[in-house]
Amino acid sequence: MSFDTPSENRAFADKFHFNFPLLCDTEHNMGFAYGAAASGAPQHAQRIGVVIGPDGRIREWLPRVDAKTYPQDVLKRL
């Protein structure tokens, strides 16, 4: 999830050959709700980690994650 526009996220995904779309939060609503950004209009969200279970409940929330290692780290724990 990022605050970037759909076209910016599409270009980023194409550049790195992602086989999935990136989610956009251009209104910053989800960023505020999950604590990735404080009130106001920050340019970028903080890199947080959130694992949401099948029931829609938050199972894990980490205030800082390394975007390069977090996906593998969380998959190991699951």
C-alpha positions in Angstrom: 0.0 0.0 0.0 1.4 3.4 -0.8 0.3 7.0 -1.1 1.4 7.0 -4.8 -1.0 7.3 -7.7 -2.2 4.3 -9.6 0.1 5.3 -12.6 3.1 5.7 -10.3 2.5 2.3 -8.6 2.0 0.7 -12.1 5.4 2.1 -13.3 7.1 0.8 -10.1 5.5 -2.6 -10.4 6.5 -2.8 -14.1 10.1 -1.7 -13.3 10.5 -4.5 -10.7 8.5 -7.1 -12.6 5.9 -7.6 -9.9 3.2 -10.1 -10.9 0.6 -8.4 -8.8 -0.9 -4.9 -8.6 0.1 -2.5 -5.8 -2.6 -0.9 -3.7 -3.0 2.9 -3.7 -4.1 5.0 -0.7 -4.0 8.4 -2.4 -6.5 9.8 0.2 -4.2 8.5 3.0 -7.3 7.0 4.8 -5.8 3.5 5.3 -2.4 5.0 6.2 -4.0 7.0 9.0 -6.2 4.1 10.2 -3.3 1.6 10.4 -0.8 4.1 11.9 1.5 4.4 8.9 1.0 8.1 8.9 0.0 10.7 11.5 -2.6 13.3 10.8 -1.8 15.8 8.1 -0.7 15.1 4.6 2.7 13.3 4.7 4.3 12.6 1.3 5.2 9.0 2.2 3.8 6.5 4.7 6.1 4.8 7.2 7.0 1.2 6.4 4.9 -0.7 8.9 3.9 -4.4 8.8 0.3 -5.5 9.2 -0.9 -9.1 9.0 -4.7 -9.4 8.7 -6.3 -12.8 9.3 -9.1 -14.4 7.3 -11.6 -13.1 9.8 -10.5 -9.5 9.1 -8.8 -9.0 12.4 -5.3 -7.7 12.8 -3.0 -10.6 13.8 0.3 -8.6 13.9 1.2 -4.9 13.7 4.9 -3.9 13.6 5.8 -0.2 13.8 8.8 -0.5 11.5 9.8 -3.2 8.9 12.5 -3.6 6.3 10.6 -3.8 3.0 13.3 -6.0 1.6 13.0 -8.7 4.3 9.6 -8.4 5.8 7.7 -10.5 3.2 9.9 -13.5 3.8 10.1 -12.9 7.6 6.3 -12.9 7.9 5.9 -15.9 5.7 8.3 -17.9 7.9 6.1 -17.0 10.9 2.9 -18.0 9.2 
